[in-house]
Amino acid sequence: MGQTQQNALKEIGKLRGDRNVILYASAFLQKPDVPPTNLQITHEDLNGFMAVMHGMNWSKGLTIILHTPGGVTNAAESIVAYLLSKFGDIEVIVPTLAMSAGTMISLAANRVVMGRQSQLGPIDPQMPAAGRYVSAQSIVDQFGQARSEILADKNSAHVWAPILQSVGPALLQEASNALAYSETMVARWLEQRMFHGSANPKARADATAKFFRDASVHKSHGRRIDRYEAKQNDVTVDDLEDSQELQEAVLTSYHMATLFFERSSTVKIIEGSHDKRWVKSVGGNS
């Protein structure tokens, strides 16, 4: 990867007005059998960002090339807090996928750059229940359905009893808290950055955050939200195709990362445009 990747990142920085550039990419498409914790956004990634950002000129702003399936919401919050504390202007470029917690990071930026192939995703939290992960919204909805049916027909209580006992009342509260947490956090970031200085920034931020969090609208946590739908829901999106040079540099960087994943034991890369790199391999970090 080496020099070709560095040349691509430097070219992106030049084309975006002499900005710092960081590539964050995961091998989740190339190595689906690797344990998810090695592929997702985790608290460990903060160490990578800190290492790669050392020596950057904060005043130049930051462009993040982001490719991720998502991950731990609390880790995304920590990473965003760190980035916002350093850079007055941040943009995220999505070559293909920035899902779940990756979408949350994208919505904390001043703008997002997306191509025709790019996609964001819903940000509804996923929670363990009955041996698998389910949407926190589905847990809340299930309890709501049970309550309605039992109030309408008390004989249905015996049908719902074993289901509700298997999940327990604490899970309902945890699910409600998780939904409020993700939506409130993203709304705060949108108000502080993307919608700052606009008319009614809080109302706009609340509406956009609610759209991305509302699992009853999306039906699937992996649903594709393309740039057209993102724009319709007030996200500031620049089209990657507006600059052929930028598109080529971004896709070169992305494809170099995918080739590196295919030919090595690497599962995650955080690399800066000033020749600093943090790599996580199946056998460790470097």
WODALIN-V772823 format. One record per residue. RES is the residue in three letters. SS is DSSP state (~ for helix, > for strand, _ for the rest). PHI is phi in radians with two decimals (* if undefined). OMEGA is omega in degrees with one decimal (999 if undefined). Layout:
# WODALIN-V772823
res->RES ss->SS phi->PHI omega->OMEGA
res->RES ss->SS phi->PHI omega->OMEGA
This chain:
# WODALIN-V772823
res->MET ss->_ phi->* omega->167.8
res->GLY ss->~ phi->0.64 omega->-170.9
res->GLN ss->~ phi->-1.17 omega->179.0
res->THR ss->~ phi->-1.07 omega->178.2
res->GLN ss->~ phi->-1.13 omega->179.4
res->GLN ss->~ phi->-1.07 omega->178.5
res->ASN ss->~ phi->-1.08 omega->179.7
res->ALA ss->~ phi->-1.15 omega->-179.7
res->LEU ss->~ phi->-1.15 omega->177.8
res->LYS ss->~ phi->-1.11 omega->178.7
res->GLU ss->~ phi->-1.15 omega->176.6
res->ILE ss->~ phi->-1.08 omega->178.2
res->GLY ss->~ phi->-1.05 omega->179.2
res->LYS ss->~ phi->-1.12 omega->-177.8
res->LEU ss->~ phi->-1.20 omega->-179.8
res->ARG ss->_ phi->-1.72 omega->173.2
res->GLY ss->_ phi->1.58 omega->177.1
res->ASP ss->_ phi->1.08 omega->-179.3
res->ARG ss->_ phi->-1.83 omega->167.6
res->ASN ss->> phi->-1.22 omega->178.7
res->VAL ss->> phi->-2.29 omega->174.2
res->ILE ss->> phi->-2.26 omega->170.9
res->LEU ss->> phi->-1.66 omega->171.5
res->TYR ss->> phi->-2.09 omega->-176.5
res->ALA ss->> phi->-2.46 omega->-179.4
res->SER ss->> phi->-2.15 omega->-177.7
res->ALA ss->_ phi->-1.58 omega->-174.9
res->PHE ss->_ phi->-1.12 omega->177.2
res->LEU ss->_ phi->-1.43 omega->-177.0
res->GLN ss->_ phi->-1.46 omega->-173.6
res->LYS ss->_ phi->-2.30 omega->-176.6
res->PRO ss->_ phi->-1.16 omega->-179.0
res->ASP ss->_ phi->-1.52 omega->177.0
res->VAL ss->_ phi->-1.22 omega->177.9
res->PRO ss->_ phi->-0.88 omega->-174.8
res->PRO ss->~ phi->-0.93 omega->-178.3
res->THR ss->~ phi->-1.10 omega->177.1
res->ASN ss->~ phi->-1.44 omega->-174.4
res->LEU ss->_ phi->-1.92 omega->-174.1
res->GLN ss->_ phi->-1.58 omega->172.1
res->ILE ss->> phi->-1.21 omega->179.6
res->THR ss->_ phi->-2.34 omega->178.9
res->HIS ss->_ phi->-1.10 omega->179.1
res->GLU ss->~ phi->-1.05 omega->-177.7
res->ASP ss->~ phi->-1.10 omega->178.0
res->LEU ss->~ phi->-1.05 omega->176.2
res->ASN ss->~ phi->-1.06 omega->179.0
res->GLY ss->~ phi->-1.12 omega->178.3
res->PHE ss->~ phi->-1.09 omega->179.9
res->MET ss->~ phi->-1.09 omega->-179.5
res->ALA ss->~ phi->-1.15 omega->-176.4
res->VAL ss->~ phi->-1.29 omega->-177.5
res->MET ss->~ phi->-1.40 omega->-179.6
res->HIS ss->_ phi->-1.01 omega->178.4
res->GLY ss->_ phi->1.60 omega->178.5
res->MET ss->_ phi->-1.27 omega->173.0
res->ASN ss->_ phi->-1.55 omega->-173.6
res->TRP ss->~ phi->-1.06 omega->-174.1
res->SER ss->~ phi->-1.21 omega->-176.9
res->LYS ss->~ phi->-1.43 omega->-177.5
res->GLY ss->_ phi->1.41 omega->-174.6
res->LEU ss->> phi->-2.36 omega->170.4
res->THR ss->> phi->-1.98 omega->178.9
res->ILE ss->> phi->-1.88 omega->170.3
res->ILE ss->> phi->-1.58 omega->-167.7
res->LEU ss->> phi->-2.05 omega->178.5
res->HIS ss->> phi->-2.40 omega->-172.7
res->THR ss->> phi->-2.75 omega->175.0
res->PRO ss->_ phi->-1.46 omega->-175.1
res->GLY ss->_ phi->1.94 omega->-179.4
res->GLY ss->> phi->2.77 omega->-172.1
res->VAL ss->_ phi->-1.41 omega->-177.9
res->THR ss->~ phi->-1.04 omega->-180.0
res->ASN ss->~ phi->-1.11 omega->177.7
res->ALA ss->~ phi->-1.19 omega->176.4
res->ALA ss->~ phi->-1.05 omega->179.1
res->GLU ss->~ phi->-1.09 omega->-179.4
res->SER ss->~ phi->-1.13 omega->179.6
res->ILE ss->~ phi->-1.12 omega->179.7
res->VAL ss->~ phi->-1.09 omega->179.5
res->ALA ss->~ phi->-1.02 omega->179.6
res->TYR ss->~ phi->-1.15 omega->-179.1
res->LEU ss->~ phi->-1.11 omega->-178.8
res->LEU ss->~ phi->-1.16 omega->179.5
res->SER ss->~ phi->-1.28 omega->-175.7
res->LYS ss->~ phi->-1.80 omega->-170.4
res->PHE ss->_ phi->-2.05 omega->176.9
res->GLY ss->_ phi->-1.35 omega->178.8
res->ASP ss->_ phi->-2.43 omega->-179.5
res->ILE ss->> phi->-2.30 omega->171.5
res->GLU ss->> phi->-2.24 omega->178.7
res->VAL ss->> phi->-2.04 omega->174.1
res->ILE ss->> phi->-1.86 omega->-178.4
res->VAL ss->> phi->-1.89 omega->179.6
res->PRO ss->_ phi->-1.14 omega->178.2
res->THR ss->_ phi->-2.43 omega->-174.8
res->LEU ss->> phi->-2.25 omega->167.8
res->ALA ss->> phi->-2.40 omega->-169.7
res->MET ss->_ phi->-1.73 omega->169.6
res->SER ss->_ phi->0.92 omega->178.6
res->ALA ss->~ phi->-1.11 omega->173.4
res->GLY ss->~ phi->-1.17 omega->174.4
res->THR ss->~ phi->-1.14 omega->178.6
res->MET ss->~ phi->-1.06 omega->177.6
res->ILE ss->~ phi->-1.08 omega->179.1
res->SER ss->~ phi->-1.06 omega->-177.7
res->LEU ss->~ phi->-1.32 omega->174.8
res->ALA ss->_ phi->-1.52 omega->-177.0
res->ALA ss->_ phi->-1.46 omega->174.9
res->ASN ss->_ phi->-1.30 omega->177.9
res->ARG ss->> phi->-2.79 omega->177.6
res->VAL ss->> phi->-2.16 omega->176.6
res->VAL ss->> phi->-1.94 omega->-176.0
res->MET ss->> phi->-2.37 omega->173.5
res->GLY ss->_ phi->-1.74 omega->178.8
res->ARG ss->_ phi->-1.08 omega->-176.9
res->GLN ss->_ phi->-1.53 omega->-172.6
res->SER ss->_ phi->-1.36 omega->175.9
res->GLN ss->> phi->-2.62 omega->167.4
res->LEU ss->> phi->-1.78 omega->-179.9
res->GLY ss->_ phi->-2.64 omega->177.8
res->PRO ss->_ phi->-1.07 omega->-178.9
res->ILE ss->_ phi->-2.00 omega->178.0
res->ASP ss->_ phi->-1.11 omega->-177.1
res->PRO ss->_ phi->-1.12 omega->175.1
res->GLN ss->> phi->-1.85 omega->-175.1
res->MET ss->> phi->-2.28 omega->177.3
res->PRO ss->> phi->-1.28 omega->177.7
res->ALA ss->> phi->-2.70 omega->177.4
res->ALA ss->_ phi->0.94 omega->174.3
res->GLY ss->_ phi->1.45 omega->177.6
res->ARG ss->> phi->-2.59 omega->178.8
res->TYR ss->> phi->-1.65 omega->179.0
res->VAL ss->> phi->-2.31 omega->178.2
res->SER ss->> phi->-1.17 omega->175.5
res->ALA ss->~ phi->-1.01 omega->179.0
res->GLN ss->~ phi->-1.12 omega->-179.6
res->SER ss->~ phi->-1.16 omega->176.9
res->ILE ss->~ phi->-1.16 omega->178.5
res->VAL ss->~ phi->-1.10 omega->-179.2
res->ASP ss->~ phi->-1.14 omega->-179.5
res->GLN ss->~ phi->-1.14 omega->176.6
res->PHE ss->~ phi->-1.11 omega->178.6
res->GLY ss->~ phi->-1.13 omega->178.2
res->GLN ss->~ phi->-1.13 omega->179.1
res->ALA ss->~ phi->-1.07 omega->-179.3
res->ARG ss->~ phi->-1.08 omega->-178.7
res->SER ss->~ phi->-1.10 omega->-177.5
res->GLU ss->~ phi->-1.20 omega->179.8
res->ILE ss->~ phi->-1.23 omega->177.5
res->LEU ss->~ phi->-1.15 omega->-179.8
res->ALA ss->~ phi->-1.37 omega->-177.5
res->ASP ss->_ phi->-2.63 omega->-175.5
res->LYS ss->~ phi->-1.11 omega->178.5
res->ASN ss->~ phi->-1.18 omega->179.9
res->SER ss->~ phi->-1.37 omega->-178.1
res->ALA ss->~ phi->-1.05 omega->-178.4
res->HIS ss->~ phi->-1.20 omega->176.6
res->VAL ss->~ phi->-1.29 omega->-177.0
res->TRP ss->~ phi->-1.40 omega->-173.4
res->ALA ss->~ phi->-0.94 omega->-179.1
res->PRO ss->~ phi->-1.14 omega->179.1
res->ILE ss->~ phi->-1.19 omega->-177.7
res->LEU ss->~ phi->-1.19 omega->178.8
res->GLN ss->~ phi->-1.17 omega->-177.4
res->SER ss->~ phi->-1.25 omega->-179.5
res->VAL ss->~ phi->-1.81 omega->175.7
res->GLY ss->_ phi->1.40 omega->-176.9
res->PRO ss->~ phi->-1.18 omega->-178.2
res->ALA ss->~ phi->-1.10 omega->-178.6
res->LEU ss->~ phi->-1.14 omega->177.6
res->LEU ss->~ phi->-1.06 omega->-179.6
res->GLN ss->~ phi->-1.17 omega->178.2
res->GLU ss->~ phi->-1.11 omega->179.1
res->ALA ss->~ phi->-1.13 omega->178.9
res->SER ss->~ phi->-1.10 omega->178.6
res->ASN ss->~ phi->-1.11 omega->-178.5
res->ALA ss->~ phi->-1.12 omega->178.8
res->LEU ss->~ phi->-1.11 omega->-179.5
res->ALA ss->~ phi->-1.14 omega->-178.4
res->TYR ss->~ phi->-1.09 omega->-176.9
res->SER ss->~ phi->-1.15 omega->-177.8
res->GLU ss->~ phi->-1.19 omega->-179.2
res->THR ss->~ phi->-1.13 omega->-178.9
res->MET ss->~ phi->-1.12 omega->-179.9
res->VAL ss->~ phi->-1.15 omega->178.2
res->ALA ss->~ phi->-1.07 omega->179.1
res->ARG ss->~ phi->-1.13 omega->178.4
res->TRP ss->~ phi->-1.12 omega->179.5
res->LEU ss->~ phi->-1.06 omega->-179.8
res->GLU ss->~ phi->-1.14 omega->-176.6
res->GLN ss->~ phi->-1.31 omega->-172.5
res->ARG ss->_ phi->-2.06 omega->-170.4
res->MET ss->_ phi->-1.06 omega->-176.6
res->PHE ss->_ phi->-1.81 omega->-178.7
res->HIS ss->_ phi->-1.06 omega->178.9
res->GLY ss->_ phi->1.48 omega->179.3
res->SER ss->_ phi->-1.59 omega->176.0
res->ALA ss->_ phi->-1.29 omega->177.3
res->ASN ss->_ phi->0.90 omega->-175.7
res->PRO ss->~ phi->-1.07 omega->-178.3
res->LYS ss->~ phi->-1.19 omega->179.7
res->ALA ss->~ phi->-1.11 omega->178.1
res->ARG ss->~ phi->-1.11 omega->-178.3
res->ALA ss->~ phi->-1.12 omega->179.8
res->ASP ss->~ phi->-1.07 omega->-177.7
res->ALA ss->~ phi->-1.18 omega->-179.7
res->THR ss->~ phi->-1.18 omega->179.0
res->ALA ss->~ phi->-1.09 omega->179.5
res->LYS ss->~ phi->-1.10 omega->178.7
res->PHE ss->~ phi->-1.03 omega->-176.9
res->PHE ss->~ phi->-1.21 omega->-178.6
res->ARG ss->~ phi->-1.52 omega->-168.6
res->ASP ss->_ phi->-1.32 omega->-179.0
res->ALA ss->~ phi->-1.16 omega->178.4
res->SER ss->~ phi->-1.20 omega->175.9
res->VAL ss->~ phi->-1.49 omega->-171.3
res->HIS ss->~ phi->-1.46 omega->177.1
res->LYS ss->_ phi->1.22 omega->179.6
res->SER ss->_ phi->-2.46 omega->179.8
res->HIS ss->_ phi->-1.17 omega->-180.0
res->GLY ss->_ phi->-1.64 omega->-176.7
res->ARG ss->_ phi->-1.08 omega->178.4
res->ARG ss->_ phi->-1.39 omega->170.5
res->ILE ss->> phi->-2.03 omega->-175.5
res->ASP ss->_ phi->-1.45 omega->-173.7
res->ARG ss->~ phi->-1.16 omega->-179.6
res->TYR ss->~ phi->-1.19 omega->178.2
res->GLU ss->~ phi->-1.22 omega->176.4
res->ALA ss->~ phi->-1.08 omega->178.0
res->LYS ss->~ phi->-1.10 omega->179.4
res->GLN ss->~ phi->-1.07 omega->179.5
res->ASN ss->_ phi->-1.85 omega->165.4
res->ASP ss->_ phi->1.36 omega->176.6
res->VAL ss->_ phi->-1.32 omega->176.8
res->THR ss->_ phi->-1.33 omega->-175.3
res->VAL ss->> phi->-2.16 omega->169.9
res->ASP ss->> phi->-1.70 omega->179.8
res->ASP ss->> phi->-1.46 omega->-179.0
res->LEU ss->~ phi->-1.05 omega->-176.8
res->GLU ss->~ phi->-1.28 omega->178.7
res->ASP ss->~ phi->-1.10 omega->177.1
res->SER ss->_ phi->-2.25 omega->179.6
res->GLN ss->~ phi->-1.10 omega->179.8
res->GLU ss->~ phi->-1.12 omega->179.5
res->LEU ss->~ phi->-1.16 omega->-179.6
res->GLN ss->~ phi->-1.03 omega->-179.4
res->GLU ss->~ phi->-1.15 omega->-179.4
res->ALA ss->~ phi->-1.18 omega->179.5
res->VAL ss->~ phi->-1.12 omega->-178.2
res->LEU ss->~ phi->-1.23 omega->173.4
res->THR ss->~ phi->-1.10 omega->178.7
res->SER ss->~ phi->-1.06 omega->-179.2
res->TYR ss->~ phi->-1.11 omega->-176.9
res->HIS ss->~ phi->-1.20 omega->175.4
res->MET ss->~ phi->-1.10 omega->178.6
res->ALA ss->~ phi->-1.13 omega->-179.4
res->THR ss->~ phi->-1.13 omega->177.1
res->LEU ss->~ phi->-1.13 omega->178.9
res->PHE ss->~ phi->-1.10 omega->177.7
res->PHE ss->~ phi->-1.10 omega->-177.5
res->GLU ss->~ phi->-1.18 omega->-171.9
res->ARG ss->~ phi->-1.82 omega->-178.3
res->SER ss->_ phi->-2.50 omega->177.7
res->SER ss->_ phi->-1.53 omega->-177.4
res->THR ss->> phi->-1.21 omega->178.4
res->VAL ss->> phi->-2.06 omega->-179.3
res->LYS ss->> phi->-2.75 omega->178.9
res->ILE ss->> phi->-2.30 omega->165.6
res->ILE ss->> phi->-2.19 omega->-174.6
res->GLU ss->> phi->-2.32 omega->179.4
res->GLY ss->> phi->-1.75 omega->-178.3
res->SER ss->_ phi->-1.33 omega->179.5
res->HIS ss->_ phi->-1.94 omega->169.9
res->ASP ss->_ phi->1.24 omega->174.1
res->LYS ss->_ phi->-2.09 omega->-173.4
res->ARG ss->> phi->-2.48 omega->172.4
res->TRP ss->> phi->-2.10 omega->-174.6
res->VAL ss->> phi->-2.19 omega->173.6
res->LYS ss->> phi->-1.93 omega->178.2
res->SER ss->> phi->-1.91 omega->179.4
res->VAL ss->_ phi->-1.01 omega->-179.1
res->GLY ss->_ phi->-1.64 omega->-178.8
res->GLY ss->> phi->2.64 omega->-177.3
res->ASN ss->> phi->-1.99 omega->173.5
res->SER ss->_ phi->-2.64 omega->999
